[in-house]
Amino acid sequence: MKILFAAACAISLLVPFAASAKSTDRNEDMAIDAGAQSGTLVGDGKTVLSQGVIVTQGTLDLRSSDAEIYMKDGEAVRAVFTGKQAKLKQQLDDGTWMDASADRIDYDIKSEVLTMTGNYHVKSARGTNAGQKMTYNTRTGEMNSGGDGTRVRTVIPPKNKTAAPAAATPATKTTVPTAGSKK
């Protein structure tokens, strides 16, 4: 279970668009709930969680049909959550929420790279991003999406939605003399 805890702790870092996950979440108890678990928690191998997987820690809530935790030398090195759709929700340090979903959420714990594939959608106060594949480096904040022949859609809301539109300036009429006029 210690290995699953390490893998799930890494999942709490998964916050796209360079936002900060609620830092106090890492100090909370983590609960991992699944209908079934099989595999090894020592050495090299994988542990398979199935029949509905729920990982919670503080404000982090990750749900998927199935999950695989890969181990190398007794340490979790990768966590893969699958389902139609795997869902991730977490409050950010600024108090806003981030929601993400994809058919597959693959997190390489060592490199801290998150890959979301299959109809992914990420939504936060900073905007939305959706497509078929997104790779996000949680360490550097670098995000790559699209480029595989599919389209990517990003929507960024205005900084101040409540601002009144700028007042229209009244049109001024300018009279230009025409040829043959006496002006």
C-alpha positions in Angstrom: 0.0 0.0 0.0 3.0 2.3 0.6 3.8 2.0 -3.1 0.2 3.0 -4.1 0.4 5.9 -1.8 3.6 7.2 -3.6 1.9 6.8 -7.0 -1.3 8.5 -5.9 0.8 11.4 -4.3 2.3 12.0 -7.7 -1.2 12.2 -9.2 -1.9 15.1 -6.9 0.6 17.1 -9.0 -1.5 16.8 -12.1 -2.7 20.3 -12.7 -2.6 21.7 -16.3 -1.9 25.2 -17.4 0.9 25.9 -14.8 -1.6 26.3 -11.9 -0.7 25.1 -8.4 -2.6 22.2 -6.9 -3.8 22.8 -3.4 -0.5 22.4 -1.6 -2.1 21.3 1.7 -3.7 18.3 -0.1 -0.3 16.4 0.2 -0.6 16.6 4.0 -4.0 14.8 4.0 -4.7 11.1 4.2 -5.0 9.4 0.9 -7.8 6.9 0.2 -7.6 4.4 -2.7 -10.8 2.4 -3.2 -11.3 -0.2 -5.9 -13.6 -3.2 -6.5 -10.5 -5.4 -7.0 -6.7 -5.3 -6.7 -4.1 -7.7 -8.0 -0.4 -7.7 -8.6 2.8 -7.0 -6.8 3.8 -4.2 -4.5 7.5 -5.2 -4.4 10.3 -5.4 -6.9 9.4 -4.9 -10.6 5.8 -5.4 -11.9 2.4 -3.9 -11.8 -0.6 -3.7 -9.6 -4.0 -3.6 -11.3 -7.0 -1.9 -9.8 -10.4 -2.5 -11.3 -14.1 -2.4 -11.0 -14.2 1.4 -10.3 -11.2 3.1 -8.9 -11.4 6.2 -6.6 -8.4 8.1 -5.3 -9.0 11.0 -2.9 -6.6 13.1 -0.9 -7.8 16.5 0.4 -9.5 18.2 -2.5 -8.1 15.7 -5.1 -10.7 13.4 -6.5 -9.6 11.0 -9.3 -12.0 8.4 -10.6 -11.6 5.8 -13.3 -12.9 2.4 -14.4 -9.4 0.8 -14.0 -5.9 1.7 -13.0 -2.4 0.2 -13.4 0.5 1.1 -11.1 3.9 0.2 -12.5 6.8 -0.5 -10.1 10.5 -0.6 -10.6 12.9 -1.6 -7.8 10.0 -1.4 -5.4 9.0 2.2 -6.3 6.0 3.4 -8.3 7.2 4.8 -11.6 4.0 5.2 -13.6 0.3 5.3 -13.0 -2.3 4.8 -15.8 -6.0 5.5 -15.3 -8.5 4.4 -17.9 -12.2 4.4 -18.6 -14.9 6.3 -20.5 -13.9 8.7 -19.0 -11.3 8.9 -16.3 -12.0 12.1 -14.3 -9.7 14.3 -12.2 -10.9 17.2 -10.0 -8.8 19.3 -7.6 -9.0 22.7 -6.0 -6.0 25.0 -6.8 -4.1 27.1 -4.3 -6.0 30.2 -5.5 -9.3 28.6 -4.5 -10.6 27.8 -8.0 -11.2 24.3 -9.3 -9.6 22.3 -12.1 -11.6 19.5 -13.8 -10.0 17.1 -16.3 -11.2 14.0 -18.1 -9.9 11.7 -20.7 -10.2 8.1 -21.9 -6.7 7.6 -20.5 -4.6 9.5 -18.0 -1.0 8.3 -18.0 1.4 9.8 -15.5 5.1 9.1 -15.6 6.2 9.7 -12.0 9.9 9.8 -12.6 9.8 12.4 -15.4 6.6 14.1 -14.0 5.0 14.0 -17.5 1.2 13.6 -17.8 -0.3 12.4 -21.0 -4.1 12.6 -21.5 -5.5 10.8 -24.6 -8.9 10.1 -26.0 -11.3 13.0 -25.9 -9.5 14.9 -23.2 -10.9 18.0 -21.7 -9.4 20.3 -19.1 -11.3 23.1 -17.5 -10.2 25.8 -15.0 -10.8 29.4 -14.3 -7.8 30.0 -16.6 -9.7 28.5 -19.5 -10.3 25.2 -21.3 -8.3 22.9 -23.5 -9.7 19.9 -25.4 -8.6 17.5 -28.0 -7.4 13.9 -28.6 -3.9 14.1 -27.0 -2.2 16.4 -24.6 1.2 16.0 -22.9 1.9 18.1 -19.9 5.2 18.4 -18.0 4.2 19.1 -14.4 7.8 20.2 -13.6 8.3 22.8 -16.4 4.7 23.7 -17.2 5.2 22.9 -20.9 2.1 21.6 -22.7 1.9 20.0 -26.2 -1.4 19.1 -27.8 -2.5 18.2 -31.3 0.0 17.8 -34.1 -1.4 14.3 -34.9 -3.9 15.4 -37.5 -6.6 16.2 -35.0 -7.8 19.6 -33.9 -7.2 21.2 -30.5 -9.5 23.8 -29.0 -8.4 26.3 -26.3 -10.7 28.9 -24.9 -9.3 31.7 -22.6 -11.9 33.9 -20.9 -11.3 37.6 -20.6 -9.5 38.7 -17.4 -12.4 40.9 -16.2 -15.8 39.5 -17.4 -17.7 42.1 -15.4 -16.1 45.1 -17.0 -18.6 47.3 -18.9 -17.9 47.7 -22.6 -16.1 50.8 -23.6 -18.4 53.7 -24.3 -18.8 54.3 -28.0 -17.5 57.7 -29.1 -20.0 59.7 -31.0 -19.3 59.9 -34.7 -18.2 63.4 -35.9 -19.4 64.7 -39.2 -16.7 66.2 -41.3 -17.7 68.3 -44.3 -15.3 68.1 -47.2 -15.7 70.8 -49.9 -16.4 69.3 -53.3 -15.1 70.6 -56.5 -17.0 73.7 -57.6 -18.2 74.6 -54.1 -17.8 78.1 -52.7 -16.0 77.1 -49.5 
